[in-house]
């Protein structure tokens, strides 16, 4: 006897989703072996996602009404294109829901948003050891930007840089 097809729904997150978004972030951080870096809390997320000036947006993926995954994204800007872009910060599908096409649906949804919003590009970063994700992205037509490396200043280094005399050499 075959199982009935799952009902899959994508929807914009609401403030009521903040606890679930935080849970997804924790699960993703565990998967990426970066749990020590996941310090966000519900109050911070609520303010950043649903406050007066939202910094990012979230699409929730549900299967049969149950939370199954999410995509968190924001706009950046390309000076070369003279257009904004859509940047995918996080995409996560819970293990029990993988294989249902949720990741692909989320990526198509975001690509459509990028086109509707007049974005010149849709981009994201992926950990170099995450071959399942890299293979998935290649199947979608993504092209690696091998000539670029991500640079980051955070924590104490960010505070030190911010306090630095701009005229010092």
C-alpha positions in Angstrom: 0.0 0.0 0.0 1.5 3.4 -1.0 1.6 6.3 1.3 -0.4 9.4 0.3 1.7 12.3 -1.2 2.8 14.8 1.4 1.4 18.3 1.3 4.3 20.7 0.9 3.8 24.4 1.6 6.2 27.4 1.5 5.2 30.6 3.3 6.8 33.8 4.6 7.7 33.5 8.2 5.9 35.6 10.8 7.0 36.8 14.3 5.2 33.7 15.7 7.8 31.5 13.9 10.8 33.0 15.7 11.1 30.0 18.1 11.0 27.6 15.2 13.5 29.6 13.2 15.9 29.6 16.2 15.5 25.8 16.5 16.3 25.4 12.7 19.4 27.6 13.2 20.5 25.4 16.1 20.1 22.3 14.0 21.9 23.8 11.1 24.8 24.9 13.3 25.1 21.4 14.7 25.1 19.9 11.2 27.8 22.4 10.1 29.8 21.7 13.3 29.5 25.4 14.2 27.2 25.2 17.2 29.7 27.2 19.2 29.1 30.2 16.9 25.3 30.1 17.1 24.5 32.7 19.8 21.3 34.3 18.4 18.3 34.3 20.7 14.6 34.8 20.2 14.6 38.5 21.1 17.5 39.4 18.7 15.9 37.4 15.9 12.5 38.9 16.4 14.0 42.4 16.3 16.1 41.7 13.3 13.5 39.9 11.2 10.3 41.6 12.3 11.3 44.9 13.8 11.0 48.4 12.4 13.8 47.8 9.8 14.0 44.1 9.0 17.5 42.9 8.1 16.4 39.7 6.5 13.5 37.6 5.4 12.6 33.9 6.0 10.6 31.4 4.0 9.3 28.5 6.1 8.8 25.0 4.5 6.1 22.8 5.9 5.2 19.2 5.2 1.7 18.2 6.2 1.6 21.3 8.4 4.8 20.4 10.3 7.9 22.6 10.2 10.4 20.9 7.9 12.9 23.6 6.9 13.6 27.2 6.1 15.6 29.7 4.0 16.8 33.0 5.4 17.9 35.6 2.9 18.5 39.3 2.4 19.4 41.8 -0.3 22.9 42.9 -1.1 24.0 45.2 -3.9 26.3 44.8 -6.9 28.1 48.0 -8.0 29.2 46.3 -11.2 25.6 45.4 -12.2 24.1 48.5 -10.6 21.4 46.2 -9.1 20.6 44.6 -5.8 21.0 40.9 -5.4 19.5 38.2 -3.3 21.8 36.5 -0.8 20.9 33.2 0.8 22.4 33.1 4.2 20.9 29.8 5.4 19.0 26.9 3.8 18.1 24.0 6.0 15.8 21.0 5.7 15.4 18.6 8.6 16.8 15.1 7.9 13.4 13.4 8.2 12.1 15.6 5.3 15.1 15.4 3.0 14.4 13.7 -0.4 11.0 15.4 -0.8 12.3 18.2 -2.9 12.0 20.9 -0.3 15.5 22.3 -0.9 14.8 22.6 -4.6 11.4 24.2 -4.0 13.0 26.7 -1.6 15.7 27.6 -4.2 13.2 28.0 -7.0 11.1 30.2 -4.7 14.0 32.4 -4.0 15.1 32.6 -7.6 11.6 33.7 -8.5 11.7 36.3 -5.8 15.0 37.6 -7.2 13.6 37.8 -10.7 10.4 39.5 -9.5 12.4 42.0 -7.5 14.7 42.9 -10.4 17.8 41.4 -8.8 20.9 40.9 -10.9 22.1 37.8 -9.1 21.2 35.2 -6.5 24.2 33.9 -4.5 25.3 32.1 -1.4 28.3 30.5 0.3 28.7 26.8 1.1 31.2 25.0 3.3 33.9 23.4 1.1 33.4 20.0 2.9 29.7 19.9 2.3 29.7 17.9 -0.9 26.0 16.9 -0.7 25.1 20.6 -0.8 27.7 21.5 -3.4 26.4 18.7 -5.6 22.8 19.9 -5.1 23.7 23.5 -6.0 25.6 22.3 -9.2 22.4 20.5 -10.3 20.6 23.8 -10.0 23.1 25.4 -12.3 25.2 27.2 -9.7 28.7 28.1 -10.7 31.5 28.3 -8.0 33.3 31.5 -7.7 36.8 30.0 -7.1 38.7 33.2 -7.6 36.9 34.8 -4.6 37.5 34.0 -0.9 35.2 35.1 1.9 36.8 37.5 4.4 35.4 38.2 7.9 36.0 40.4 10.8 34.0 39.7 13.9 34.0 39.7 17.7 37.1 41.4 19.3 38.7 41.9 15.9 35.6 43.9 14.7 35.7 46.0 17.9 39.4 46.6 17.5 39.0 47.7 13.9 36.1 50.0 14.7 38.1 51.7 17.4 41.2 52.1 15.2 42.4 55.6 14.2 41.5 55.8 10.5 44.6 57.9 9.8 47.0 55.3 11.5 49.1 53.2 9.2 
